[in-house]
Amino acid sequence: MALYDVKPEDPEPRAGRGRRNQSVPIAAECRDPSSGATWSGRGKPPRWIADRDRDKFAITD
């Protein structure tokens, strides 16, 4: 501090890096009627919906 002629009361506290983006839960688009499992439509489709018509599993609320 002496090198730069800074007093202890001079520096302001460092601000953080800012807010991190928090992930928001995605609403499910499809539901398996037999097990109740849901899928949001993102990522690889689960086995119960793969290669099938997704309109049959659509959640209509």
Biopython code that builds the backbone (N, CA, C, O; Angstrom):
import numpy as np
from Bio.PDB.StructureBuilder import StructureBuilder

atoms = [
    (1, "MET", "N", (0.820, -1.172, 0.000)),
    (1, "MET", "CA", (0.000, 0.000, 0.000)),
    (1, "MET", "C", (0.874, 1.249, 0.000)),
    (1, "MET", "O", (0.514, 2.271, -0.584)),
    (2, "ALA", "N", (2.023, 1.156, 0.661)),
    (2, "ALA", "CA", (2.922, 2.307, 0.696)),
    (2, "ALA", "C", (3.486, 2.579, -0.691)),
    (2, "ALA", "O", (3.732, 3.731, -1.050)),
    (3, "LEU", "N", (3.687, 1.537, -1.462)),
    (3, "LEU", "CA", (4.229, 1.686, -2.814)),
    (3, "LEU", "C", (3.308, 2.526, -3.686)),
    (3, "LEU", "O", (3.785, 3.317, -4.499)),
    (4, "TYR", "N", (2.013, 2.371, -3.533)),
    (4, "TYR", "CA", (1.041, 3.084, -4.360)),
    (4, "TYR", "C", (0.400, 4.269, -3.634)),
    (4, "TYR", "O", (-0.499, 4.912, -4.177)),
    (5, "ASP", "N", (0.853, 4.560, -2.421)),
    (5, "ASP", "CA", (0.340, 5.661, -1.606)),
    (5, "ASP", "C", (-1.174, 5.537, -1.422)),
    (5, "ASP", "O", (-1.931, 6.473, -1.678)),
    (6, "VAL", "N", (-1.592, 4.341, -0.966)),
    (6, "VAL", "CA", (-2.996, 4.056, -0.723)),
    (6, "VAL", "C", (-3.181, 3.868, 0.772)),
    (6, "VAL", "O", (-2.382, 3.191, 1.419)),
    (7, "LYS", "N", (-4.221, 4.459, 1.319)),
    (7, "LYS", "CA", (-4.531, 4.334, 2.734)),
    (7, "LYS", "C", (-5.588, 3.236, 2.903)),
    (7, "LYS", "O", (-6.336, 2.949, 1.968)),
    (8, "PRO", "N", (-5.652, 2.626, 4.082)),
    (8, "PRO", "CA", (-6.621, 1.547, 4.289)),
    (8, "PRO", "C", (-8.075, 1.974, 4.051)),
    (8, "PRO", "O", (-8.896, 1.151, 3.646)),
    (9, "GLU", "N", (-8.400, 3.238, 4.295)),
    (9, "GLU", "CA", (-9.782, 3.679, 4.094)),
    (9, "GLU", "C", (-10.083, 4.035, 2.637)),
    (9, "GLU", "O", (-11.247, 4.255, 2.300)),
    (10, "ASP", "N", (-9.083, 4.097, 1.769)),
    (10, "ASP", "CA", (-9.280, 4.482, 0.371)),
    (10, "ASP", "C", (-9.975, 3.416, -0.485)),
    (10, "ASP", "O", (-10.953, 3.741, -1.159)),
    (11, "PRO", "N", (-9.520, 2.177, -0.487)),
    (11, "PRO", "CA", (-10.136, 1.212, -1.406)),
    (11, "PRO", "C", (-11.578, 0.884, -1.007)),
    (11, "PRO", "O", (-11.916, 0.772, 0.171)),
    (12, "GLU", "N", (-12.390, 0.738, -2.016)),
    (12, "GLU", "CA", (-13.763, 0.312, -1.792)),
    (12, "GLU", "C", (-13.798, -1.213, -1.858)),
    (12, "GLU", "O", (-12.967, -1.829, -2.525)),
    (13, "PRO", "N", (-14.745, -1.808, -1.175)),
    (13, "PRO", "CA", (-14.818, -3.276, -1.242)),
    (13, "PRO", "C", (-15.090, -3.737, -2.674)),
    (13, "PRO", "O", (-15.815, -3.096, -3.434)),
    (14, "ARG", "N", (-14.488, -4.853, -3.002)),
    (14, "ARG", "CA", (-14.673, -5.399, -4.351)),
    (14, "ARG", "C", (-16.078, -5.908, -4.521)),
    (14, "ARG", "O", (-16.644, -6.546, -3.633)),
    (15, "ALA", "N", (-16.616, -5.623, -5.648)),
    (15, "ALA", "CA", (-17.929, -6.172, -5.986)),
    (15, "ALA", "C", (-17.722, -7.604, -6.464)),
    (15, "ALA", "O", (-16.667, -7.944, -7.000)),
    (16, "GLY", "N", (-18.717, -8.422, -6.270)),
    (16, "GLY", "CA", (-18.637, -9.809, -6.737)),
    (16, "GLY", "C", (-18.664, -9.859, -8.254)),
    (16, "GLY", "O", (-18.665, -8.828, -8.927)),
    (17, "ARG", "N", (-18.685, -11.019, -8.756)),
    (17, "ARG", "CA", (-18.715, -11.205, -10.206)),
    (17, "ARG", "C", (-20.096, -10.951, -10.779)),
    (17, "ARG", "O", (-20.278, -11.028, -11.994)),
    (18, "GLY", "N", (-21.049, -10.658, -9.956)),
    (18, "GLY", "CA", (-22.404, -10.453, -10.437)),
    (18, "GLY", "C", (-23.244, -11.670, -10.172)),
    (18, "GLY", "O", (-22.751, -12.686, -9.682)),
    (19, "ARG", "N", (-24.493, -11.571, -10.489)),
    (19, "ARG", "CA", (-25.397, -12.695, -10.284)),
    (19, "ARG", "C", (-25.170, -13.764, -11.317)),
    (19, "ARG", "O", (-24.985, -13.485, -12.502)),
    (20, "ARG", "N", (-25.187, -14.961, -10.861)),
    (20, "ARG", "CA", (-25.129, -16.088, -11.792)),
    (20, "ARG", "C", (-26.526, -16.342, -12.307)),
    (20, "ARG", "O", (-27.505, -16.165, -11.582)),
    (21, "ASN", "N", (-26.618, -16.747, -13.531)),
    (21, "ASN", "CA", (-27.917, -17.098, -14.084)),
    (21, "ASN", "C", (-28.362, -18.409, -13.461)),
    (21, "ASN", "O", (-27.693, -19.435, -13.588)),
    (22, "GLN", "N", (-29.470, -18.361, -12.806)),
    (22, "GLN", "CA", (-30.022, -19.561, -12.203)),
    (22, "GLN", "C", (-30.921, -20.236, -13.225)),
    (22, "GLN", "O", (-31.705, -19.580, -13.910)),
    (23, "SER", "N", (-30.799, -21.539, -13.316)),
    (23, "SER", "CA", (-31.645, -22.247, -14.272)),
    (23, "SER", "C", (-33.078, -22.275, -13.748)),
    (23, "SER", "O", (-33.318, -22.451, -12.554)),
    (24, "VAL", "N", (-33.986, -22.104, -14.635)),
    (24, "VAL", "CA", (-35.400, -22.089, -14.311)),
    (24, "VAL", "C", (-35.991, -23.434, -14.724)),
    (24, "VAL", "O", (-35.725, -23.919, -15.824)),
    (25, "PRO", "N", (-36.785, -24.033, -13.854)),
    (25, "PRO", "CA", (-37.386, -25.318, -14.233)),
    (25, "PRO", "C", (-38.223, -25.185, -15.505)),
    (25, "PRO", "O", (-38.945, -24.205, -15.689)),
    (26, "ILE", "N", (-38.115, -26.171, -16.361)),
    (26, "ILE", "CA", (-38.845, -26.201, -17.621)),
    (26, "ILE", "C", (-40.111, -27.030, -17.423)),
    (26, "ILE", "O", (-40.062, -28.111, -16.835)),
    (27, "ALA", "N", (-41.218, -26.539, -17.902)),
    (27, "ALA", "CA", (-42.475, -27.285, -17.791)),
    (27, "ALA", "C", (-42.428, -28.521, -18.686)),
    (27, "ALA", "O", (-41.894, -28.481, -19.794)),
    (28, "ALA", "N", (-42.988, -29.600, -18.193)),
    (28, "ALA", "CA", (-43.022, -30.840, -18.963)),
    (28, "ALA", "C", (-43.987, -30.715, -20.130)),
    (28, "ALA", "O", (-45.049, -30.106, -20.008)),
    (29, "GLU", "N", (-43.613, -31.294, -21.258)),
    (29, "GLU", "CA", (-44.459, -31.285, -22.449)),
    (29, "GLU", "C", (-45.177, -32.610, -22.655)),
    (29, "GLU", "O", (-46.279, -32.647, -23.203)),
    (30, "CYS", "N", (-44.547, -33.706, -22.211)),
    (30, "CYS", "CA", (-45.093, -35.043, -22.457)),
    (30, "CYS", "C", (-45.100, -35.845, -21.164)),
    (30, "CYS", "O", (-44.238, -35.668, -20.302)),
    (31, "ARG", "N", (-46.098, -36.741, -21.041)),
    (31, "ARG", "CA", (-46.193, -37.612, -19.869)),
    (31, "ARG", "C", (-46.493, -39.027, -20.323)),
    (31, "ARG", "O", (-47.326, -39.251, -21.202)),
    (32, "ASP", "N", (-45.797, -39.985, -19.708)),
    (32, "ASP", "CA", (-46.049, -41.406, -19.973)),
    (32, "ASP", "C", (-47.251, -41.826, -19.143)),
    (32, "ASP", "O", (-47.187, -41.761, -17.915)),
    (33, "PRO", "N", (-48.351, -42.256, -19.765)),
    (33, "PRO", "CA", (-49.544, -42.600, -18.991)),
    (33, "PRO", "C", (-49.356, -43.793, -18.066)),
    (33, "PRO", "O", (-50.011, -43.860, -17.026)),
    (34, "SER", "N", (-48.497, -44.721, -18.402)),
    (34, "SER", "CA", (-48.352, -45.914, -17.562)),
    (34, "SER", "C", (-47.477, -45.666, -16.334)),
    (34, "SER", "O", (-47.779, -46.182, -15.258)),
    (35, "SER", "N", (-46.412, -44.899, -16.467)),
    (35, "SER", "CA", (-45.516, -44.689, -15.324)),
    (35, "SER", "C", (-45.640, -43.302, -14.712)),
    (35, "SER", "O", (-45.229, -43.100, -13.569)),
    (36, "GLY", "N", (-46.197, -42.344, -15.443)),
    (36, "GLY", "CA", (-46.301, -40.981, -14.943)),
    (36, "GLY", "C", (-45.036, -40.165, -15.161)),
    (36, "GLY", "O", (-44.968, -39.007, -14.749)),
    (37, "ALA", "N", (-44.034, -40.756, -15.804)),
    (37, "ALA", "CA", (-42.787, -40.045, -16.079)),
    (37, "ALA", "C", (-43.058, -38.907, -17.057)),
    (37, "ALA", "O", (-43.909, -39.021, -17.939)),
    (38, "THR", "N", (-42.325, -37.809, -16.891)),
    (38, "THR", "CA", (-42.514, -36.661, -17.774)),
    (38, "THR", "C", (-41.231, -36.349, -18.520)),
    (38, "THR", "O", (-40.145, -36.784, -18.137)),
    (39, "TRP", "N", (-41.380, -35.581, -19.598)),
    (39, "TRP", "CA", (-40.248, -35.156, -20.418)),
    (39, "TRP", "C", (-40.523, -33.740, -20.881)),
    (39, "TRP", "O", (-41.633, -33.429, -21.313)),
    (40, "SER", "N", (-39.512, -32.874, -20.792)),
    (40, "SER", "CA", (-39.687, -31.464, -21.129)),
    (40, "SER", "C", (-39.553, -31.187, -22.617)),
    (40, "SER", "O", (-39.869, -30.084, -23.061)),
    (41, "GLY", "N", (-39.102, -32.139, -23.386)),
    (41, "GLY", "CA", (-38.911, -31.927, -24.808)),
    (41, "GLY", "C", (-37.489, -31.504, -25.136)),
    (41, "GLY", "O", (-37.156, -31.295, -26.303)),
    (42, "ARG", "N", (-36.659, -31.379, -24.132)),
    (42, "ARG", "CA", (-35.260, -31.019, -24.355)),
    (42, "ARG", "C", (-34.383, -32.242, -24.160)),
    (42, "ARG", "O", (-34.669, -33.110, -23.337)),
    (43, "GLY", "N", (-33.330, -32.290, -24.919)),
    (43, "GLY", "CA", (-32.392, -33.395, -24.790)),
    (43, "GLY", "C", (-32.887, -34.647, -25.492)),
    (43, "GLY", "O", (-33.870, -34.628, -26.233)),
    (44, "LYS", "N", (-32.175, -35.733, -25.235)),
    (44, "LYS", "CA", (-32.507, -37.006, -25.863)),
    (44, "LYS", "C", (-33.838, -37.516, -25.312)),
    (44, "LYS", "O", (-34.036, -37.525, -24.097)),
    (45, "PRO", "N", (-34.754, -37.943, -26.188)),
    (45, "PRO", "CA", (-36.042, -38.437, -25.701)),
    (45, "PRO", "C", (-35.881, -39.738, -24.928)),
    (45, "PRO", "O", (-35.048, -40.570, -25.288)),
    (46, "PRO", "N", (-36.661, -39.925, -23.876)),
    (46, "PRO", "CA", (-36.596, -41.178, -23.121)),
    (46, "PRO", "C", (-37.139, -42.348, -23.942)),
    (46, "PRO", "O", (-37.797, -42.151, -24.964)),
    (47, "ARG", "N", (-36.859, -43.543, -23.490)),
    (47, "ARG", "CA", (-37.241, -44.750, -24.239)),
    (47, "ARG", "C", (-38.744, -44.856, -24.445)),
    (47, "ARG", "O", (-39.194, -45.340, -25.483)),
    (48, "TRP", "N", (-39.524, -44.410, -23.471)),
    (48, "TRP", "CA", (-40.972, -44.576, -23.572)),
    (48, "TRP", "C", (-41.594, -43.703, -24.652)),
    (48, "TRP", "O", (-42.746, -43.930, -25.021)),
    (49, "ILE", "N", (-40.869, -42.707, -25.175)),
    (49, "ILE", "CA", (-41.430, -41.842, -26.212)),
    (49, "ILE", "C", (-40.632, -41.906, -27.518)),
    (49, "ILE", "O", (-41.090, -41.412, -28.548)),
    (50, "ALA", "N", (-39.461, -42.502, -27.478)),
    (50, "ALA", "CA", (-38.603, -42.567, -28.669)),
    (50, "ALA", "C", (-39.317, -43.314, -29.800)),
    (50, "ALA", "O", (-39.929, -44.359, -29.577)),
    (51, "ASP", "N", (-39.231, -42.776, -30.988)),
    (51, "ASP", "CA", (-39.806, -43.376, -32.203)),
    (51, "ASP", "C", (-41.327, -43.539, -32.130)),
    (51, "ASP", "O", (-41.877, -44.444, -32.757)),
    (52, "ARG", "N", (-42.009, -42.678, -31.377)),
    (52, "ARG", "CA", (-43.470, -42.726, -31.295)),
    (52, "ARG", "C", (-44.027, -41.333, -31.566)),
    (52, "ARG", "O", (-43.297, -40.343, -31.544)),
    (53, "ASP", "N", (-45.298, -41.275, -31.816)),
    (53, "ASP", "CA", (-45.970, -40.004, -32.053)),
    (53, "ASP", "C", (-46.090, -39.256, -30.722)),
    (53, "ASP", "O", (-46.760, -39.730, -29.804)),
    (54, "ARG", "N", (-45.451, -38.101, -30.616)),
    (54, "ARG", "CA", (-45.427, -37.354, -29.363)),
    (54, "ARG", "C", (-46.759, -36.695, -29.052)),
    (54, "ARG", "O", (-47.000, -36.320, -27.905)),
    (55, "ASP", "N", (-47.620, -36.546, -30.027)),
    (55, "ASP", "CA", (-48.930, -35.948, -29.776)),
    (55, "ASP", "C", (-49.771, -36.812, -28.826)),
    (55, "ASP", "O", (-50.622, -36.292, -28.104)),
    (56, "LYS", "N", (-49.535, -38.111, -28.828)),
    (56, "LYS", "CA", (-50.270, -39.008, -27.933)),
    (56, "LYS", "C", (-49.881, -38.794, -26.480)),
    (56, "LYS", "O", (-50.667, -39.088, -25.580)),
    (57, "PHE", "N", (-48.680, -38.286, -26.241)),
    (57, "PHE", "CA", (-48.174, -38.112, -24.886)),
    (57, "PHE", "C", (-48.210, -36.658, -24.418)),
    (57, "PHE", "O", (-47.765, -36.358, -23.311)),
    (58, "ALA", "N", (-48.730, -35.757, -25.242)),
    (58, "ALA", "CA", (-48.729, -34.335, -24.914)),
    (58, "ALA", "C", (-49.576, -34.056, -23.671)),
    (58, "ALA", "O", (-50.638, -34.649, -23.479)),
    (59, "ILE", "N", (-49.092, -33.152, -22.842)),
    (59, "ILE", "CA", (-49.817, -32.732, -21.650)),
    (59, "ILE", "C", (-50.687, -31.543, -22.040)),
    (59, "ILE", "O", (-50.181, -30.520, -22.502)),
    (60, "THR", "N", (-51.969, -31.679, -21.855)),
    (60, "THR", "CA", (-52.904, -30.597, -22.196)),
    (60, "THR", "C", (-53.615, -30.151, -20.928)),
    (60, "THR", "O", (-54.676, -30.674, -20.587)),
    (61, "ASP", "N", (-53.041, -29.207, -20.246)),
    (61, "ASP", "CA", (-53.654, -28.689, -18.996)),
    (61, "ASP", "C", (-54.032, -27.261, -19.150)),
    (61, "ASP", "O", (-54.556, -26.657, -18.214)),
]
sb = StructureBuilder()
sb.init_structure("model")
sb.init_model(0)
sb.init_chain("A")
sb.init_seg("    ")
for serial, (resi, resn, name, xyz) in enumerate(atoms, 1):
    if name == "N":
        sb.init_residue(resn, " ", resi, " ")
    sb.init_atom(name, np.array(xyz, "f"), 0.0, 1.0, " ", f" {name:<3s}", serial, name[0])
structure = sb.get_structure()
